[in-house]
Amino acid sequence: MIRILQWDADATAARHVPPDELPKSHADVPPSAVLWIDLAAATVEEETRILTEFLPVHSLTVEDVTKPRRNPTDGAHLPKVEEFGDYLFVIVNPLPLWAKVQRPGSDGNGSDTIPSRKAARAGRPQLSAILTPKVLVTHHYADLECIANVLGYVERHGDCGGRGPDFLFHLILDDMVDEYAPVVERIADELDGLEDTLFLRPSPKLLRRLLRLKRRVTVLRKTLVLEREVLARLIRGEFRLVEAREIAYYRNVYDHVVRYAELIESGREMVSDLMQTHLAAVSNRLNEIMKTLTMFSIIGVICTLIAGVYGMNFEHMPELKWEYGYPFALGLMAAAVVGSLAAFRWKKWL
């Protein structure tokens, strides 16, 4: 599907342009006009119409843009930014749906919605953007919340699109990055909850939750770090298609990305620390169990020794025909048990 918004000179609102009314060539766009062409789950014919006929781009750009369709098992292309002769090409990865939605899982915290590493890679969305002085082309196969939000924003603030494609793209990046805020906060809350219960109830179920959480944090960290590098290049002023007056807005987005990346990095370190702590807690619990079993074994050995001595039945054994020999042996065993427990308590092993 092709959606086209056009801002003419001195226009206070965007005008929706039917695809069949789009100029045949990028050169035919009026110098004072600004176009936003959004390709949402576009067909091959629609991609050819925009990326080959209207705005001819490099074959490598087309290859990167269409990667999710051509190689669905490999997933989206990682974030990058490249400058060509007459356009700027940017790829970012919006937040995947499994990271946004928290459905009740088997453990009640939604962790079961985290896919496997391969499925997470294949389900990572890709947003491609091509900027020229007059046109912004966005391309995505999945429905993206950031695109829908910005479309609604420009409907309410019609004159904002007239500032140029670089300002429109900043709005998309800003909304996309803000999607990470609730996810990062939810991960931090979950880690705090796990930390509180780690020493009380270490279990294999808790370890599985930590492993799933580590996978989620790893995926988000990788995406945020790469997008941070993309935005770092956009704010340096090295691309002529990002005007100096818009760099301040891109810098604001960059600050958000840096903050979320640092929080995710802290979460990653905390997950690793919690896993080490979990293993230490399990090991400590095992040591306590082994200590208890060892003490019972010592008591059992003493009682077995007494029973073995009085079970030899030698002919000249003094207590062999003693009337109180059996109660004496039992009493001696009881005294050994009490004495052992007293010694263990004195050593503070109990």
C-alpha positions, 0 to 999 in steps of 0.5 A, spaced: 500 500 500 502 506 498 500 512 502 502 519 500 502 526 503 504 532 500 505 539 503 505 545 498 508 552 499 505 556 505 500 550 506 497 549 513 495 542 512 497 536 508 494 533 502 493 526 501 495 524 494 492 518 490 498 514 488 496 514 480 497 522 481 504 521 483 509 525 478 512 520 474 519 522 476 522 525 483 524 531 478 517 533 477 516 534 484 515 542 485 521 545 488 517 548 494 513 541 495 514 536 500 512 529 499 512 523 504 511 516 501 509 511 506 510 504 503 506 499 508 507 492 506 508 494 499 507 489 493 513 488 488 510 492 483 509 498 488 516 498 490 518 498 483 514 504 482 517 508 487 524 505 488 525 504 481 521 509 476 519 515 481 526 515 485 531 511 482 536 508 488 542 504 488 541 496 487 544 495 494 539 500 497 533 496 494 537 489 496 537 492 503 530 495 503 527 488 501 531 484 505 525 481 510 521 479 504 527 476 500 530 472 506 524 472 511 528 467 516 534 471 516 530 477 519 530 485 518 537 488 516 540 491 522 540 499 523 545 503 518 546 509 515 549 511 508 549 517 504 549 516 496 549 522 491 542 524 491 539 521 497 540 519 504 538 512 506 537 509 513 535 503 516 532 502 523 529 497 527 522 499 531 521 495 537 518 488 536 511 486 538 513 481 543 517 486 547 511 491 547 505 486 549 506 482 556 501 477 556 500 472 562 505 467 561 505 460 565 509 464 571 504 470 571 509 475 568 508 474 561 515 471 560 513 466 555 511 471 550 519 471 549 520 467 542 527 463 541 533 467 538 531 465 531 524 467 532 526 473 535 531 475 529 526 473 524 520 477 527 524 483 528 521 489 524 525 493 519 523 501 517 527 503 511 527 511 510 530 514 504 531 522 504 532 527 499 531 535 499 523 534 497 521 527 499 521 522 504 520 515 503 519 510 508 518 502 507 516 497 512 512 490 511 509 490 518 504 495 521 508 500 525 506 504 531 511 509 530 508 510 523 501 510 525 502 515 530 506 520 526 501 520 521 496 522 526 500 527 528 501 531 522 494 530 521 493 534 527 499 539 526 498 540 518 504 545 517 509 541 521 511 537 514 513 543 510 519 543 514 522 538 510 523 530 510 528 531 515 524 534 520 518 528 518 523 523 519 525 526 526 518 525 528 518 518 526 525 516 530 522 520 536 516 516 537 520 509 535 525 511 541 519 513 546 516 506 545 522 503 549 521 507 555 515 502 558 519 496 556 525 498 559 521 500 566 518 493 566 524 490 565 527 494 571 521 492 575 521 485 573 529 485 575 527 488 582 522 483 583 526 477 582 532 480 586 527 480 592 525 472 591 532 470 589 534 468 596 528 466 599 526 461 593 531 459 588 528 454 583 529 452 576 523 456 574 526 462 577 532 460 573 528 459 567 525 466 568 532 469 568 534 466 562 528 468 558 529 475 561 537 475 559 535 473 552 530 479 551 535 484 554 540 482 549 536 483 543 534 490 546 541 492 547 543 490 540 538 494 537 539 500 541 546 500 541 546 500 533 541 505 533 545 509 537 551 509 532 546 511 527 543 517 531 550 519 533 552 520 525 546 524 524 547 529 529 554 530 527 552 534 521 556 530 516 550 529 512 547 535 508 540 532 507 539 533 515 539 541 516 543 544 521 536 547 524 534 540 525 540 537 528 537 539 535 531 535 534 535 529 532 540 530 538 534 530 543 532 523 540 539 521 541 539 523 548 533 518 549 537 512 546 543 513 550 539 513 556 535 507 554 541 503 552 545 505 558 539 502 562 538 496 558 546 495 559 545 496 567 539 491 566 544 486 562 549 486 568 544 485 573 541 479 570 548 476 569 549 478 577 542 475 579 544 469 575 550 468 579 547 470 585 542 464 584 547 459 582 550 461 589 544 461 593 542 454 590 550 452 592 549 454 599 542 451 599 545 444 597 551 445 602 546 446 608 542 440 606 549 436 605 551 439 612 545 436 615 545 429 612 553 429 614 551 430 621 545 425 621 550 420 618 555 421 624 550 420 629 548 414 625 555 411 625 556 412 632 549 408 633 552 403 628 558 402 632 555 401 639 550 396 636 556 392 632 560 392 639 555 389 642 553 384 637 559 380 637 557 375 642 564 373 644 564 368 650 567 372 655 564 379 654 562 382 660 555 384 658 553 378 655 548 375 660 547 382 663 539 383 665 540 390 663 545 390 657 539 391 652 536 397 655 544 399 657 546 399 649 539 403 647 541 408 653 548 409 650 546 410 643 541 415 646 546 419 650 551 419 643 545 422 639 544 427 645 552 428 645 553 429 638 547 434 637 550 438 643 557 438 640 554 440 633 550 446 637 556 448 640 560 448 634 554 452 631 553 447 626 545 447 628 
